[in-house]
Every structure is written in structure tokens, then in C-alpha cells.
Amino acid sequence: MSKILVTGGAGYIGSHTVVELAEAGYTPIVVDNFSNSEERVLLGLSQILGKEVICYKVDCTNTAALQEVFSKEENIEGVIHFAAFKAVGESVAEPLKYYHNNVAGLVALLQVMEANQVARLVFSSSCTVYGVPEKLPVTEETPTQKANSPYGNTKKIDEEILRDVAASGSSLRTIALRYFNPIGAHESALIGELPLGVPSNLVPFITQTAAGIRESLTVFGTDYDTPDGSCIRDYVHVVDLAKAHVAAIRRLEKAEAVPYEVFNIGTGQGSSVLEVIHAFEQATGQKFNFKTGPRRPGDVPAIYADVTKATQELGFKTSLSLKDSLGSSWAWQQKLMTDTSNK
């Protein structure tokens, strides 16, 4: 079975991808420093898969520590690189932290991959590289724009690094997946989104408010040029997103794999913040307090994906609905509350 190194494999998207890799017949090797995740995720993974997951507590900016992992785990066939900080607000306050982790971490990983002749990489990118698009939906040919935050800029810089490496004649073959908005949890409710502190994403804030952990949810801006005035995003189930990484690894295994490719990963449909709130109430029967507030600086009014390229060339299409995503998010929130009350 091919070994795939998964950096940030204990994180939200990483953990779900570990499951999908294992179920597709790969052996995932997790590397995570647990700065933005918890080690109990490994327990959830072992319960889902019926066996322990191999994991190394390593920081990706540490080249020597990464090399140790490659030395111990012989015959690594590819890498999926998730390990990155991702809070927009924090990146504005602490840009150097983000450039060090998100950019220097990628450079260190590429150096170690090159030294060990590992030539397949799936890179976790983001639709933030499109900025405020002039036209919707966005395709992979939509021009990237000046980033709205240091976080967004790290993703843009990382993509440029990967393009430059590809152009250098390196043997590296990379697929960058530009995610839209991942939500949901595994159907087992054993893994899911685990924000540390106050959530910066919509759905965990919804579930925590519905659970009584937060007093109220604020909808930032209801005067945008959208049908109901609230921001529109493309919400993709995290399990679908995880499956896209398996499809990308399989594409890289083919003899005709090219040096660098980019794919949008979303549903191809936009949903507004207010639509998500109402869909959550319908999916779960849970009502909760929400109020409207002023626009939040840096928010894009609307963005959603054109997924034609992923469908036709990657052979990937989402299968889970917004209702599926929100129902699984609520089941995960209830599991977290049960675990806490039993402690």
C-alpha cells in the first residue's frame, strides 16, 4: 500500500482526508505539531478505521525533524500538505507568524521531498487567491488578485513558489486544490471541525450558538448586492473535499501527470449566510438567536466555484448536500457536548 504523508493530518480537513486515503487503500502518515489541533483527533481516527494511525509530532518548518520522518517511513509515495495557519484576523495582527509557518514550512517540505526523491504533492490552497472577483462563478483561469490578508497572501505566494519549482525542470508534480468553504463532519461524529477558542467560521459559530455555548450569532452585513443582502459562499462538505485529495493523488500517479495544475473544489453553487442559517434550522429543528451587524472588513460579497475542470479532468464531483453538511455539523457538536459532560 502506498504511503502518503499528510502534514496537518490531525486538523479539520486533514483528518477527514486521512480517513478517505485509508479507505482508498493508502497508508496515511500524519505529521502535525498540534498547534491548532488536538491529539484526541487520533483517537477518533483509530475508532473510524479500526486501527491506530501513524503520527509524528513534528513542525513542518523544522527540516531536520521532517527528514527524520522520511528516513523512518521508507518509500513515501506522495505528500498532501495541509499544515498552515488559517485565521484571517490573526494573520493581520501577526503577519510574521503566518509567513514563517505557511511559506517557510512549504519551502522546508519541498527541500526534504527533493532530497528524498518524492515527486508528488497535493497542496491545500484557497479561493482567497481570487480576491473580489469581477465575474461569477470563478474558474481556474479567473485572475488572482491582491490578497485581502497576510493569510491569503501566503496561499498566493505558495502557489507562485510551486509554479517556479515546476518551471525549473524539477521532477516535482503538484496539484493545488483551491478550496471554497469546507463545512460538515464525518458521519460517525467522531471527527469534525474543532475550533480552538471563538470560531472564525460560520457553521461552528451556528452550532455553538444553537448549543447555548454562544449567546448569539452576528450576520456581518445584510446590505450586499446579493438576493438577501448577506454574503454568498460555496459551502462544500468536508468529506467530499477529502475525496478530492484522493482523486488528486491518483491523478499524480499517472504517467502523463504534468508539473503543475490547479483545480477549484466546491459545489458550484453559492449559498448566502441567511440561507445557511435557515437551512440549519430546517435540517436540525434547532432555533437559535442571530442578529445583524455591520459589514466585516475584508469580506468578499460573493464567491462560488465553476467546477467544470474538476469534474472533467480530475473526475471529481461533490455528492453531499448543504443539508447533509449542516446535519453532520450538528451531530458533531452534540458529540462534543456529550464528551465534555462525561468528563
N, C-alpha and C positions, 0 to 999 in steps of 0.2 A: 504494500500500500504506500502510495506517495506521501511523503511528509511535507506539510505546508506550514511554514512559520507564520503565526498570526500575532503581530505586535498590537498591544492594546486589546488582547483577546479576552480580557475579563470585563471589558467595557460593554456598553449597551449593544451596539451593532456587532462588535467583535464576538461577544458571547453567542449571539444568535448565529453568526457565521460559523463558529466552531461546531455547533450542532449540525448545520447543513453540510459542512465539509465531512464530518464523521459519517453522516447518513449517506453521503455520496461515495463513501469508500476510501476517503483520505484519512491520514493521521495528522490531526492538528497539533502543533506545538505552540503553546501560548507563551508569549513574553509580555510582561506587564509590570510596571513599578507600583501599581495600586495607589497612585497619587489622586486618581479621580474615579476609583472603583473600589469594590470591597472583595476580600478574599472569599466571602461566603458564596459569591457567584460560582466558584469552582465546585462547591457542594451541589448547587442546582444543576450544573452541567453534568456532574457524575451521576446524579439521580435520573436525568433525562436519558443519558447514553448508556447507563448501566455499567460504567467503568470510570476510573479516575482519568482526568485529563492531565497530560504532561504540561507542567507550567514552571517557568523560570522567572523569579522576581528580579527583573533587570530593567534599567533605564536605557532607552534607545540612544541617548546621547553619549553613552559610555561604550566606546568602540571595543575596548578590551573585554568587557563583560559580554557584549554581543558575540565577539569572536569565540568566547568560551562555549556559548550555546551552539554555535555552528560546529565546533570541534567535537562536542559531546554527542550531538544529534547528526550523525553522518547521513549523507545523501538527502539533504533537504532539497526538494524539487522546485519550490517557489515560495514567495512571501506575499502576504496580504498585510498592508501597512495601515493600521488604524491609529496608532499611538500619536495623539495630538491633543492639545488643549483646545477647547471649542466655545468658550463663553465670550460673546461679542463684547459685552460691557467690561469684563475683566481685562480683555485684550487692550481696550482703550486705556485703562488705568495702568496696566503692566505690560507694555509692548515688548520689552526685552525678554521677559519670561516666555512670551509666545514665539518670538523669533528664535530664541535658543532651543526651545523644545521642538517646535514644529518644522523649523528649517534645518537647524544643525542636526536634529535627530534623523531627518531623512538623509542628509549627507553622510552621516556615520553609517547608517544602514546600507546605503549604496556602496560605500567603501568596503564594508565587510562582505556584502554579496559578491562584489567583484573579486575580492581576494579568495573567495571560496567557489568561484565559478558558478554561482547561482544566477540564472538569467531570466527568471520570470517574476514579475512584480505586478500586483494589483494595488493601485493607490487610491486611498479614500479622499476624494475631492468633494467639491461642494458647488451648488448652484449660485453661491455668493459671488463666484468669479464673473457672473453676468451683470452684477450691479443692478441698476434700474434699467431693464431692457426697453428698447423703443417699440418692440413688436412682440406679441404673444401668439402662440406659445414659443418658447425658446428652443432652437435647435442647437446641435453641436457647432454649427457654423455662426451662431449669434456672436457678435464681437464681445470679448471680455472687456470690462471697464475698470476704471479706478476703483479700488476696493473701498467699502464704507467703513472698514475697521481693520486694525492690525491682524485680527484673526483671518478675515477674508483675504488680506494681502499675503499671509503665509501660504494659503492654498494656491494663490496665483503664482507666487514665487516658486513654490514646489513644482507646479506644472511646468514652469519655464525651465527649471533645473532638469526635469525628466526629458523635456524636448531637446535640451542641449546635449544631454548624455546620449540620447538616441541619434542625434546628428553627428556625434563624434566617431561613429563606427563601432561603438561598444556592442557587445553581444546581448546586452540587456533588452528584453522585450517587456514593455509596460502597457497596461490598460488603466487609465484613470477613469473612475466612475464618479460622475458629478451627481451627488445625491440631492434630492429635493427634501422633503420634511419627513423623516422617519418617525413613526408612532407605533403603538401596539406592543404586544408581548407574546411570548411563546404560549401555545395553547395549554401547556401544563401549568402555567402560572408559577413556574419555578425560576424563571429568569425574566427580566424586563428592564425598563428604564429606571435607574436608581440615582436620581439627582442628589448630590450632597449639598445640604442647605436649601435655600429658596430656589425652586425650579426656574430656569430661564426659558423653558419651552412650554408651549400652550397646554398640551394634553396632561402632563404630570401636574400642572397647576390646577387643571379642571378636576382631576381625580382626587387631589389632596383637598380641594375646596369641597367637593361632594362628600368626602370622608370626614369633614369637620376639622381638618388639620389647619386649613387656611380659612380666614373669615369670609373673604370674598375674592372673586376674580375681576380684574380690571381689563376691559377691552380697550386697547390703546388706539383710539381714533375710529370714529364712525362717520367721517366726512370725506373719505377717499372716493375717487371716481370709480366705484365698484357698485354692483347692483344693490347691496345693502349698506354700503358705506364703510364696511370693515375690510381689513387686509385679506387678500386671497393667496393661498399657498397650495402646493401639490403634496398631499399627505400620503405617504407610501408605507404600507405595513412592513415592519422591520424584518419579518420572516421572508417576505418577497425580496426585500433588499439583500438579505443574506444569501438567498438563492442566486441573485445576480452575480455575486462574487464567485460562486461555484461555476457559473456559466463563463465568467471571465477567465478563471484558471484553465478551464477546458479549452477555451479559445487559444490561450497562450501555449498549450501543449501541442497544437497543430504545427506541422512543418511550415505552413505558409504564414505563421504569425509575423506581424510587422513590428518595427521598432517601437512605435508609439501610437496609441489610439485613445480616443475619448468617447464615452457614452453617457448620455443622460439617463438617470434611473429615477423614474417617477411613475405615476399612473397615467399621466397625460390629461388629467382633469384638475381644475382648481376648485377649492372649497374655501369659503370665507370663514373668518373666526366665528361669526354668529351662526353660520351653518353648522360648524363643528360642535358648538355648544348645544344647539337644538338636536343634532344627531346623537350626541352623547345622552341627552335626556331620553330620547326615544329608544336608544339601544339598551339602556340600563334601567330606565324607570326612575332614575335619581334626579331630583331637582337640587339646584344649588344657587347661591347668591352670586350675581355678577353685576357689575356697574360699568358705565362707560367713562372713559377718561380722555385726556388729550393725546395726540399722536406721540409716538415714541421716536426720538431721534435715531436715524439710521435705518428705520423700517422701510422696506420696499413695498409700494402699494399692492402690487400683484405680480406673481410669477408662477408659471407652471410649465411642464415639460412637453416638448414634442418627443415622443418615444419611438418614432418610426425606425431610427437607426438601430436602437437596441433590439427591437422586435425582428427586424430583417437580418441584421448582421450578427448580433450576439445570440439570437434565438431566445430572447428573454421577454416575458410579458408578465405583469403582475396578475394575481388571481384573487387576492383578498380585498374586501371592500372597506370603506370607511367605517361601516357598522361593525365589521369583524375587528378592525383595529381598536375601536373605542370599547367594544365589549371585552376584548382581551386586556386592555389597559385597566379597566375597572376590576377585572378578576385578579390581576396582578396587585393592584392597590389593596384589595381586600386580603390577599395572602400576606402582604407586608404587615397589615394591621393585626392579623391573627398571630403572625410570628412575634410581633412586638408585645402583644398582650400575654403571650405564653412564656415570655422571658421572666 
